[in-house]
Amino acid sequence: MKLSELGFLLDYEDTRSIEGWCQKNKIPIMTAGRQKYVPTFFVDLYFQNYVTKFVTANYTNPEAIMNAIDTNDSIKLSELLEAPTDPIVKSEYKKKEHSKVTQQFLSNIQTA
């Protein structure tokens, strides 16, 4: 992933800030020509570790929550987080497609 793409995810504009964030979080920066890149694997691993630490620190059932996140089971996740859901909402949610903005956000995260 380009350094500028990582900056977009982190909401940084200055490349020096992005490089500092990478150095602080031990994410290697590679240069190819005039462009700088970071391995997507390291960025994904950082965010996965961050979410895991947050869930472990704030919830009593972190294994089940992480499993629901990994399997992309939104209904199970909302139940585990004790978010209010109705049976009607559950059935309608599975039928609904994502909006264009949501699809774009999800594709940005998946390509990041």
C-alpha positions as CSV (number, residue, x, y, z in Angstrom):
1,M,0.0,0.0,0.0
2,K,1.3,3.5,-0.8
3,L,2.2,5.7,2.1
4,S,-0.4,8.2,1.0
5,E,-3.1,5.5,1.2
6,L,-2.1,4.8,4.8
7,G,-2.3,8.5,5.5
8,F,-5.8,8.5,4.2
9,L,-6.7,5.7,6.6
10,L,-5.1,7.5,9.5
11,D,-6.4,10.9,8.5
12,Y,-2.8,12.3,8.1
13,E,-1.8,14.6,5.4
14,D,1.9,15.1,6.1
15,T,4.1,12.2,5.0
16,R,6.4,12.9,8.0
17,S,3.5,12.2,10.4
18,I,2.8,9.0,8.5
19,E,6.5,7.9,8.6
20,G,6.6,8.8,12.3
21,W,3.5,6.6,13.0
22,C,5.1,3.7,11.1
23,Q,8.3,4.1,13.0
24,K,6.5,4.2,16.3
25,N,4.5,1.1,15.4
26,K,7.4,-0.8,13.9
27,I,5.9,-0.9,10.4
28,P,8.6,-1.0,7.7
29,I,8.6,1.6,4.9
30,M,9.9,0.5,1.5
31,T,10.9,2.9,-1.3
32,A,10.4,2.0,-5.0
33,G,11.4,4.9,-7.3
34,R,9.8,8.0,-5.9
35,Q,7.0,6.2,-4.1
36,K,7.1,4.9,-0.5
37,Y,5.1,1.8,0.4
38,V,4.2,-0.1,3.6
39,P,3.4,-3.8,3.6
40,T,-0.4,-4.2,4.0
41,F,0.2,-7.3,6.2
42,F,1.8,-5.2,8.9
43,V,-0.9,-2.5,8.8
44,D,-3.6,-5.2,9.0
45,L,-1.8,-6.9,11.9
46,Y,-1.5,-3.6,13.8
47,F,-5.3,-2.9,13.5
48,Q,-6.1,-6.5,14.4
49,N,-4.0,-6.3,17.5
50,Y,-5.5,-3.0,18.4
51,V,-9.0,-4.3,18.2
52,T,-8.1,-7.5,20.1
53,K,-6.6,-5.4,23.0
54,F,-9.6,-3.2,23.1
55,V,-12.1,-6.1,23.1
56,T,-10.1,-8.0,25.7
57,A,-9.9,-4.9,28.0
58,N,-13.5,-3.9,27.8
59,Y,-15.6,-7.1,27.4
60,T,-16.0,-10.3,29.4
61,N,-16.3,-12.6,26.4
62,P,-13.5,-11.5,24.1
63,E,-13.1,-14.8,22.3
64,A,-16.7,-14.9,21.1
65,I,-16.6,-11.2,20.1
66,M,-13.4,-11.7,18.1
67,N,-14.9,-14.8,16.4
68,A,-18.0,-12.8,15.4
69,I,-15.7,-10.0,14.0
70,D,-13.5,-12.5,12.1
71,T,-16.6,-14.3,10.6
72,N,-18.2,-10.9,9.8
73,D,-21.4,-12.0,11.7
74,S,-23.0,-8.6,12.5
75,I,-26.1,-10.1,14.2
76,K,-24.0,-12.2,16.6
77,L,-21.7,-9.3,17.3
78,S,-24.6,-7.0,18.2
79,E,-26.0,-9.7,20.5
80,L,-22.6,-10.1,22.2
81,L,-22.2,-6.4,22.6
82,E,-25.8,-6.2,24.0
83,A,-26.9,-3.8,21.3
84,P,-30.6,-3.5,21.0
85,T,-32.0,-5.6,18.0
86,D,-35.5,-6.7,17.1
87,P,-36.3,-10.0,15.4
88,I,-37.7,-8.0,12.5
89,V,-34.6,-6.0,12.2
90,K,-32.5,-9.2,12.2
91,S,-34.4,-10.6,9.3
92,E,-34.4,-7.4,7.3
93,Y,-30.7,-6.8,7.9
94,K,-29.7,-10.0,6.2
95,K,-31.7,-9.1,3.1
96,K,-30.4,-5.5,2.9
97,E,-27.5,-4.7,0.6
98,H,-24.9,-2.2,1.7
99,S,-25.2,1.4,0.5
100,K,-22.6,2.8,-1.9
101,V,-20.8,4.7,0.8
102,T,-20.6,1.6,3.0
103,Q,-19.4,-0.5,0.0
104,Q,-16.7,2.0,-0.7
105,F,-15.6,2.1,2.9
106,L,-15.5,-1.7,3.1
107,S,-13.5,-1.9,-0.1
108,N,-11.0,0.8,1.2
109,I,-10.5,-1.3,4.4
110,Q,-10.1,-4.5,2.5
111,T,-7.6,-3.1,0.0
112,A,-5.7,-1.3,2.8
